[in-house]
Amino acid sequence: MPPRPVNNPFGVPLAKPVDEVPAGALATLRRKARDCRACPLWRYGTQTVFGQGPVSAQVMLIGEQPGLNEDREGVPFVGPAGQLLDRALGEAGLDRSTLYLTNTVKHFKYETRGTAKLHKRANAAEQAACRMWLAAELLRVKPKLVVGLGAMAAQTMFGNAFRITRERGVWRPLGEGTQGLATWHPSAVLRMPEEARRHQAFEELVADLRAVVGALEG
């Protein structure tokens, strides 16, 4: 049985609680987030990578955290994973310009090997510190549909027990008038070692995005 709609004290459709939600319109929030020092990740990244898209978007896509390319450009989903996502969106019939794209964590976290900066997953405390920005985005955009890309986003939406491998592609209530589902993160698809498995996961990602189109039309 799917869980009941989330009862967050701020009315935010997230399974994990937030203690505060910054005030202001999206442009104000973006400016405030540039100077965020709530966790140590600001020391890693070149800049805060805030969400992007229309405030009237009916669909919000939530990823995990920025990568190297996103850190350089200050825009979510512009690296190899973003290119794969664009391909999946195109096959599903979704126009990226109509969507609001963001991440659970707004700074690039990495470890160095030689001169390379290799992605490192944000820990639970870092994710918790950044959740207020995601909550603020959800409150301002008020999307009808929310898609969690990857385990970090999915568990922020649905709780730590959620598993992409078992529960991807299933709509769940997130709050009044809001439904959510989770699917593969494009970077997870790219990391899969076997070509056949990568192809299958990509097709599953496209199928889940087509479900978004169906829900919008339904």
C-alpha positions in Angstrom: 0.0 0.0 0.0 1.5 3.4 -0.9 2.2 5.9 1.9 -0.2 8.6 2.9 0.4 12.1 1.7 3.3 13.8 3.6 2.2 16.0 6.5 5.0 18.5 6.6 4.6 21.5 9.0 5.3 23.9 6.2 3.0 22.1 3.7 6.0 21.0 1.7 5.7 17.6 -0.1 8.9 16.1 1.4 9.2 13.0 3.6 12.1 14.5 5.5 11.3 17.5 7.7 12.6 21.0 7.4 13.0 23.4 10.3 12.7 26.6 8.3 11.9 27.7 4.8 13.6 30.8 3.4 11.2 33.5 2.3 11.0 35.3 -1.1 10.3 34.8 -4.7 12.5 32.4 -6.7 14.9 35.2 -7.8 15.3 36.2 -4.1 15.8 32.7 -3.1 18.5 32.2 -5.7 20.3 35.3 -4.4 20.1 34.1 -0.8 21.3 30.7 -1.7 24.5 32.1 -3.2 25.7 33.0 0.3 24.5 29.9 2.1 26.9 28.7 4.7 24.6 26.1 6.4 27.0 23.2 5.7 30.7 23.0 4.6 29.9 22.3 0.9 30.2 26.0 0.0 33.9 25.6 0.4 34.0 22.9 -2.3 31.9 24.4 -5.1 32.7 27.3 -7.4 29.1 28.5 -6.9 25.7 27.5 -5.7 23.7 25.6 -8.4 20.1 26.7 -7.8 17.1 25.4 -9.7 16.1 26.6 -13.1 12.8 26.9 -14.9 9.5 28.7 -14.9 7.7 29.4 -11.6 4.5 28.2 -13.3 6.0 24.8 -14.1 3.6 21.9 -13.6 6.5 19.5 -13.4 9.6 19.6 -11.2 12.5 17.3 -11.7 14.7 16.8 -8.6 18.2 15.4 -9.1 20.8 14.6 -6.5 23.7 17.2 -6.6 25.6 19.2 -9.1 28.6 17.7 -11.0 31.7 19.4 -12.4 30.0 20.9 -15.4 27.1 22.2 -13.3 29.5 23.7 -10.9 31.3 25.6 -13.6 28.1 26.8 -15.4 25.8 27.3 -12.4 23.0 25.5 -14.1 21.6 22.0 -13.3 21.9 19.1 -15.7 24.3 20.5 -18.3 27.0 17.7 -18.1 26.9 14.2 -19.6 24.0 13.2 -17.3 22.1 16.3 -18.4 22.7 15.4 -22.1 21.3 12.0 -21.5 18.3 13.5 -19.6 17.7 15.8 -22.6 17.6 12.8 -24.9 15.2 11.0 -22.6 13.0 14.1 -22.3 12.9 14.4 -26.1 11.9 10.7 -26.6 9.2 11.1 -23.9 7.8 14.2 -25.5 8.6 16.7 -22.7 10.0 20.2 -23.4 12.8 21.0 -20.9 11.9 24.7 -21.1 8.5 24.0 -19.5 10.0 22.1 -16.5 11.6 23.2 -13.3 14.9 21.4 -12.8 16.8 21.4 -9.5 18.8 19.2 -7.1 18.5 18.0 -3.6 21.9 19.5 -2.8 23.0 22.8 -4.4 26.8 22.5 -4.2 29.3 20.2 -6.0 31.1 17.9 -3.6 34.2 16.1 -4.8 37.4 14.4 -3.8 40.6 15.0 -5.7 42.7 12.4 -7.5 45.7 14.1 -9.0 44.2 17.0 -10.9 40.8 15.5 -11.3 37.7 16.3 -9.2 35.7 13.2 -8.7 32.0 13.3 -7.5 31.4 12.4 -3.9 28.0 11.9 -2.4 26.8 14.5 0.1 26.3 13.0 3.5 23.1 13.0 5.5 23.9 16.2 7.4 24.8 18.1 4.2 21.6 16.9 2.6 19.6 18.0 5.6 21.1 21.5 5.6 20.2 22.0 2.0 16.7 20.7 2.3 15.4 24.2 3.2 16.2 25.4 -0.3 14.4 22.5 -2.0 11.4 23.1 0.3 11.4 26.8 -0.7 11.5 25.9 -4.4 8.5 23.5 -4.0 6.5 26.1 -2.1 7.1 28.7 -4.8 6.6 26.6 -7.9 3.8 24.4 -6.5 4.3 21.7 -9.2 1.5 19.3 -9.9 4.0 16.5 -10.6 7.4 15.9 -9.0 9.9 13.4 -10.4 12.8 12.3 -8.2 15.9 11.3 -10.2 18.0 8.9 -8.2 18.0 7.5 -4.7 18.9 10.7 -2.9 15.9 12.6 -4.3 13.6 9.6 -4.0 14.4 9.1 -0.3 14.0 12.9 0.3 10.5 12.6 -1.2 9.4 9.2 0.1 11.6 8.2 3.0 14.8 6.2 3.6 13.1 2.8 2.9 12.4 3.7 -0.7 14.4 1.7 -3.3 14.5 2.7 -7.0 15.1 -0.9 -8.0 11.8 -2.0 -6.5 9.5 1.1 -6.6 10.5 3.3 -9.5 7.8 4.6 -11.9 4.9 4.4 -9.3 2.9 7.5 -8.6 2.5 8.3 -4.9 0.7 11.2 -3.2 3.0 13.9 -1.9 0.5 16.3 -0.6 -2.7 18.2 -1.6 -2.8 18.2 -5.4 0.7 16.9 -5.8 1.9 13.4 -7.1 5.4 12.1 -7.3 7.4 9.3 -8.7 11.0 8.3 -8.8 13.1 6.9 -11.5 16.8 6.4 -12.5 19.2 9.3 -12.3 20.8 9.7 -15.8 24.3 9.5 -14.2 23.3 6.1 -12.7 22.4 4.9 -16.2 25.8 6.1 -17.5 27.7 4.3 -14.8 26.1 0.9 -15.5 28.9 -1.3 -16.8 26.9 -3.5 -19.2 25.6 -2.0 -22.4 22.4 -4.1 -22.3 21.6 -2.9 -18.7 22.3 0.7 -19.7 19.9 0.4 -22.6 17.2 -1.1 -20.4 17.6 1.5 -17.7 17.4 4.3 -20.3 14.2 2.8 -21.7 12.8 2.7 -18.2 13.7 6.3 -17.6 11.9 7.3 -20.8 8.9 5.2 -19.9 8.6 7.0 -16.5 8.9 10.4 -18.2 6.2 9.3 -20.6 4.1 8.6 -17.6 4.5 12.3 -16.7 3.2 13.3 -20.1 0.2 11.0 -19.5 -0.5 12.4 -16.1 -0.4 16.0 -17.5 -2.8 15.0 -20.2 -5.1 13.0 -17.9 
